[in-house]
Amino acid sequence: GENVEQHPSTLSVQEGDSAVIKCTYSDSASNYFPWYKQELGKGPQLIIDIRSNVGEKKDQRIAVTLNKTAKHFSLHITETQPEDSAVYFCAASNRGGADGLTFGKGTHLIIQP
Amino acid sequence: ETGVTQTPRHLVMGMTNKKSLKCEQHLGHNAMYWYKQSAKKPLELMFVYNFKEQTENNSVPSRFSPECPNSSHLFLHLHTLQPEDSALYLCASSQLGQGALDGYTFGSGTRLTVV
């Protein structure tokens, strides 16, 4: 089955700086890669996703890149703000997600004022 | 409110109790999922229901029993649990159509403590 590795487990950055979280996956058939943000006491919330037919996608301060050859994808957050502090999860799936998503262990992002 | 509602939010139960977790989605989705979230571990997929049919059971112990009476409701029946089953149980829904997935919508979870 699919295996997703996520690094780092904790990331502390100064407010206004950029943050990068990286994930690798094992199943070359995976074709859907979402990122989720989880705040304390809440369920994970989808913030951006990318499909295997594109290499990069951007939504305001958030961008995701995908390298299918190397089987890795990354989340980039620019101009970080205090409200970006949360746990971020990457995930991967194939068959259109019909078998469910496989998640990474999560990255605790801390924005220092 | 995310469109996926889970009840109860918190549950404490003894190892000999029987209880049920409930999930309801108001998004018109056709797939629902149960995930287990434990400290310092990835979210673990437990069960998948596509169009009300269970399609995935990731070697989950029989003390967890899912039920999906319709495409809007999902239950997780619990009996004779162990302390290591204490975790946050998350329900999610999605719309599966032609081609790729359109992301999950998660509920806020049920924090389960087994004593």
Interface residues (C-beta under 8 A of the other chain):
Chain A: V4 N31 Y32 P34 Y36 G41 K42 G43 P44 Q45 L46 D49 R51 F89 S93 G96 G97 A98 D99 G100 L101 T102 F103 G104 K105 G106
Chain B: T2 V4 Q6 A31 Y33 K40 K41 P42 L43 L45 V48 N50 T55 E56 L90 A92 S94 L96 G99 A100 L101 G103 Y104 T105 F106 G107 S108 G109
